[in-house]
């Protein structure tokens, strides 16, 4: 009886063999001609309108502060400065500032926003670097100046990404909750 069960199990496993359909990783390798490991740069932070990606880890706003900080530290290093901001209009906040002009904001241990104020090799913003020419940003879909801003030439790009223009170029980009005094 035992031999019959073993034989049946072996046949069942053999029937589950290769279907000829490549895995998602194999499809990426075939499409891009390279290894999947090359797609994710462990030393890169990409800022998104709803959060960020640090190496292989992605976070939406509302993620835990310790997880976000650990992933960013693995990707680009420890923050140079951590600051408490008890008097923000949005309520008390804490920010961590990293090399490359990246500041990440938290409230009550929750990731709530980011801003970047200089071009950085290891930090990207959905294909829109600080320093982008005014004419180029004005031509993008969803671009609108924020009339009446007391902070300078402030713009929106869609409903979740915003920034400032100085000297006819993007000088800062941000998304999420900020500690701006208007």
C-alpha positions in Angstrom: 0.0 0.0 0.0 2.8 2.4 1.0 4.5 1.8 -2.4 1.2 2.6 -4.2 0.9 5.9 -2.3 4.5 6.8 -3.1 4.0 5.9 -6.8 0.8 7.9 -7.0 2.4 10.9 -5.4 5.4 10.8 -7.8 3.0 10.7 -10.8 1.0 13.6 -9.4 4.1 15.7 -8.9 5.3 14.8 -12.4 2.0 16.0 -13.8 2.6 19.4 -12.3 5.7 19.8 -14.4 6.8 22.8 -16.5 3.9 24.4 -18.3 6.1 26.4 -20.6 4.8 29.7 -19.2 7.7 31.9 -18.0 7.5 33.4 -14.5 7.1 37.2 -14.2 10.9 37.4 -13.4 11.7 35.4 -16.5 9.4 37.6 -18.6 11.2 40.7 -17.4 14.6 39.1 -18.2 13.4 38.2 -21.7 11.9 41.7 -22.3 14.7 43.7 -20.9 17.6 41.4 -21.8 19.0 41.6 -18.3 18.7 40.2 -14.8 15.8 41.2 -12.6 18.3 42.4 -10.0 19.3 45.2 -12.3 15.8 46.6 -12.4 15.8 47.5 -8.7 18.7 49.7 -7.6 19.2 49.1 -3.9 21.0 52.5 -3.6 18.1 54.5 -5.2 15.2 56.4 -3.7 12.3 57.3 -6.0 9.8 59.8 -4.7 6.2 59.2 -5.8 3.1 61.4 -5.4 1.7 59.0 -2.9 4.9 57.9 -1.1 8.3 56.6 -2.0 10.4 53.7 -3.0 13.8 53.0 -1.3 15.7 50.3 -3.0 13.3 47.3 -3.2 10.9 48.7 -0.5 7.9 50.8 -1.4 5.9 52.9 1.0 2.6 54.8 0.7 2.0 57.7 3.0 0.7 56.3 6.3 3.5 53.7 6.5 5.4 53.4 9.8 8.3 55.8 10.5 10.8 53.1 11.6 10.3 51.0 8.4 10.6 54.0 6.1 13.7 55.3 7.9 15.4 51.9 7.8 14.7 51.5 4.1 16.0 54.9 3.2 19.1 54.4 5.4 19.8 51.1 3.5 19.4 52.9 0.2 21.2 56.2 0.7 22.5 56.4 4.3 21.4 57.8 7.6 19.8 61.2 8.0 22.1 64.1 8.6 19.5 65.8 10.8 16.4 64.8 12.6 14.2 67.7 13.7 11.1 68.0 15.9 8.6 70.6 14.6 6.1 71.1 17.4 4.4 74.2 15.9 3.4 73.2 12.4 0.0 74.2 11.1 -0.8 70.5 10.4 0.1 69.6 14.0 3.4 68.5 15.5 5.8 66.8 13.1 9.2 65.3 12.9 11.5 65.4 9.9 14.6 63.5 8.8 16.9 65.2 6.3 19.1 63.0 4.1 22.1 63.8 1.8 20.9 65.0 -1.5 18.3 67.5 -0.2 15.6 64.9 0.8 13.5 65.7 3.8 10.9 63.1 5.0 8.1 64.1 7.3 6.3 62.1 10.0 3.4 62.7 12.4 2.9 60.4 15.4 5.3 57.8 13.9 3.6 57.8 10.5 5.1 58.8 7.2 3.1 61.8 5.9 5.2 63.6 3.3 8.5 64.4 1.6 10.3 67.3 -0.1 13.5 67.5 -2.2 15.3 70.8 -2.6 18.3 69.9 -4.8 19.2 67.7 -7.7 20.5 64.3 -6.5 22.0 61.4 -8.3 20.5 58.7 -6.0 17.1 60.4 -5.5 14.5 60.7 -8.3 11.0 62.1 -8.5 8.9 60.2 -11.1 11.2 61.5 -13.9 11.0 65.1 -12.7 14.3 66.3 -11.2 14.8 69.5 -9.3 16.3 71.9 -11.8 13.8 71.1 -14.6 13.3 74.1 -16.8 10.1 76.2 -16.2 9.0 75.8 -19.9 9.3 72.0 -19.6 7.3 71.8 -16.3 4.6 74.2 -17.6 4.1 71.9 -20.6 3.4 68.9 -18.5 -0.2 67.6 -18.1 -1.8 68.8 -14.8 0.5 71.8 -14.4 -1.1 74.8 -12.6 0.3 77.8 -10.8 -1.0 78.2 -7.2 -2.3 81.7 -7.3 -1.9 83.7 -4.2 0.9 81.6 -2.6 2.8 83.5 0.0 5.8 81.3 -0.4 6.8 82.3 -3.9 6.1 80.8 -7.4 4.4 77.6 -6.2 2.8 75.1 -8.6 0.8 71.9 -8.6 1.3 69.0 -11.0 -1.9 67.1 -10.8 -3.5 66.9 -7.4 -0.7 65.3 -5.3 2.7 66.7 -6.5 3.7 70.3 -6.0 6.8 72.5 -6.0 8.4 75.9 -6.4 10.0 77.7 -9.3 13.0 80.1 -8.9 15.1 81.5 -11.7 13.0 79.8 -14.3 13.6 76.3 -13.0 12.1 73.9 -10.4 13.8 74.6 -7.1 11.9 72.2 -4.8 9.3 69.4 -5.2 7.0 68.1 -2.5 4.1 65.8 -1.8 2.1 65.0 1.3 2.0 67.0 4.5 4.5 69.8 4.9 5.4 72.3 7.7 5.1 75.4 5.6 4.1 78.7 7.3 1.8 80.5 4.8 
